[in-house]
Amino acid sequence: MSLARLGQSLVRRLHRPLHLPAAPLTDHHAAVSRSLALIHANTSARGFSSLTYNGGGLIAGKFGGPSPLHAVQVLELVVHLNHARQMSSGAVAPAPAGPTPSGAPVTPPSVSKGVPVHAKKVGLKVFTMSPGFVYEPYCVREPIPFWKRLFTRSGWTRTKEDVILEMKNAYAVSRLRKKTGYTKKQFYDQAFNIYKEVNKLMAQGDTSSLRKALTDRMHSIVKNEIKRRESKWKSVHLELVEPAVSIKTLRARMIGLDKNDLDKAFIQLTLEFVTKQKFEAYNSKGEVVSGDKSKEVLVKDIWVFERSLFHPGAYWRLCGRITL
């Protein structure tokens, strides 16, 4: 019972407001100096976030400890931390108000929080000429039987995925048609001309002329491919037999840049080209080391073409190739 009464008495004392008696600080000057030196060292070494605050010092002052000493420690610690915070955030102290020795009034500069006085606001505009990647690259989907689509959970999931893919294709083509007047025949003609031109320039090793027909990322890839080929073969002969055997669209995707403006977007169309080509490679002596230009070879290529919907004068460029 005595222990319980003692605990209740202690709790009541702790809940009382703390009144620190005013006392001269000169009696504890040496102790304060040593304590502040220790606090300053700990604060500088560990920082504010790792500094632990011990409230027991204030309570001890109430029950017989030197309360003025602890009060001074806490006040000095607050001053020190405020000073350190201003220094670390780069804040500039405002100039004192009032007239200068010359009599002219002093107007303190307007300082934003954490921003130096001499900082200037600079508007930055970023013009994206290409996303730099192929969005959802085409891949062959494994066919599943009709009964599995109808009567199994995996078939239902697969059907849902196929419907979503087709909806994405239709939406991208509809946006392209609305903004550019797209027609399949016109686009196929443009794409096949790009296909012929890029193959011709690659065979010639003309990386400068290739830049216009390729995105930056694709130009870097093709440039490295030409360097590797030239280290192996001196020159190559490539002839495309027209017309193409077949051209078909495999995928259409739209990459939006602003959810509030659907016109700020890129369109990527994936085409499959099946063509007949003649190829022959030569070494430094002009000897044939690979291929035979008298024979036609059936070649299948999957290329991804990209076009902006919001850049003035935008045109189709090759942004990727897919190997299955």
Stockholm file with secondary structure:
# STOCKHOLM 1.0

chainA/1-324         MSLARLGQSLVRRLHRPLHLPAAPLTDHHAAVSRSLALIHANTSARGFSSLTYNGGGLIAGKFGGPSPLHAVQVLELVVHLNHARQMSSGAVAPAPAGPTPSGAPVTPPSVSKGVPVHAKKVGLKVFTMSPGFVYEPYCVREPIPFWKRLFTRSGWTRTKEDVILEMKNAYAVSRLRKKTGYTKKQFYDQAFNIYKEVNKLMAQGDTSSLRKALTDRMHSIVKNEIKRRESKWKSVHLELVEPAVSIKTLRARMIGLDKNDLDKAFIQLTLEFVTKQKFEAYNSKGEVVSGDKSKEVLVKDIWVFERSLFHPGAYWRLCGRITL
#=GR chainA/1-324 SS CHHHHHHHHHHHHHHSCCCCCCCCGGGGHHHHHHHHHHHHHHHHHHCSTTCCCCTHHHHHHHTTSCHHHHHHHHHHHHHHHHHHHHHHHTCCCCCCCEECTTSCEECCCCCCTTCCTTCCCCCCCCCCSCCSSCSSCCCCCCCCCHHHHHHSHHHHHHHHHHHHHHHHHHHHHHHHHHHHCCCHHHHHHHHHHHHHHHHHHHHHTCHHHHTTTBCHHHHHHHHHHHHHHHHHCSEEEEEEEEEEEEEEEEEEEEEESCTTCTTSEEEEEEEEEEEEEEEEEECTTSCEEEECTTSCEEEEEEEEEEEESSSTTCCCEEEEEECC
#=GC SS_cons         CHHHHHHHHHHHHHHSCCCCCCCCGGGGHHHHHHHHHHHHHHHHHHCSTTCCCCTHHHHHHHTTSCHHHHHHHHHHHHHHHHHHHHHHHTCCCCCCCEECTTSCEECCCCCCTTCCTTCCCCCCCCCCSCCSSCSSCCCCCCCCCHHHHHHSHHHHHHHHHHHHHHHHHHHHHHHHHHHHCCCHHHHHHHHHHHHHHHHHHHHHTCHHHHTTTBCHHHHHHHHHHHHHHHHHCSEEEEEEEEEEEEEEEEEEEEEESCTTCTTSEEEEEEEEEEEEEEEEEECTTSCEEEECTTSCEEEEEEEEEEEESSSTTCCCEEEEEECC
//
